[in-house]
Amino acid sequence: MTAPPRREQPAPIIAREGWPIVAGFVIGWLVLSNATWYLAGPVGGWTAWGVGLLLVAWCVWFFRDPARRLPADPEAVICPADGRVVIVDEAPPPAELGLGPAPMRRVCIFMNVFNVHVNRCPTEGRVEKIAYRPGAFFNASFDKASDLNERSSMLVRLPDGRAMVVVQIAGLVARRIVCRVKEGAVLSGGERYGLIRFGSRVDVYLPEGAKPAVRVGDVTAAGETIIAHLGCVKEGEACS
């Protein structure tokens, strides 16, 4: 398997999943501000206009999809999400992927409602399995969100055969997980593959031998921050 080279792909400045929502905000803003102007006069109308404009601006800001400078280092595991590192530990991967109970090193990134919510694949590889599991909508910064919240798990098989898992987890407000790719797709490191609406979390279960490069509290940028280095594995033992 040969993955595409690590190269930023052109994309609309607003993620396509956000277009109908932004349009709805704009229509609602115009209708409500005009209706308020008619019912409450100029003061109420201008107030509604200003509040509506702020909401439209926030919606556009939420669905923004800026270009990023991808790390050139082929050993870099790229952060899949903007946000803040909330957990660095070891944990079993999602059971629905069938990888067994053995723990893997894990890095969890929490996204608030002001972060970019477009998600990116951390490394080159082939999408071997995608599994969706319904669940609850606890605050995504809580550790229990990994087990109890709604999630979409993606198993990526690296060119050297190692497994990496990326999990999109819904949060307290998030109600929509979008995974754009299908099983069998070959992704490059940093390539866009999905989005979660309105506050959520992404967990990365690192390949065997990979070493985390971030700590709890670190602020991350999707497509730019290096969260780990792949390292290597020889005869069942990790090597640097």
Buried (B, 14 or more C-beta within 10 A) or exposed (E): EEBEEBEBEEEEEBBEBBEEBBEEBBEEBEEBBEEBBEEEEEEBBBBBBEBBBEBBEEBBEBBBBEEBEBBEEEBBBBBBBBBBBBBBEEBBBBEBBEBEEEEBBBBBBBBBBEBBBBBBBBBBBBBBBBBEEEEEBBBBBBEEBBBBBBBBBBBBBBEEEBBBBBBBBBBBBBEEBBBBBEEEBBBBBBBBBBBBBBBBBBBBBBBBBBBBBBEEEBEBBBBBBBBBBBBBBEEEEEEE
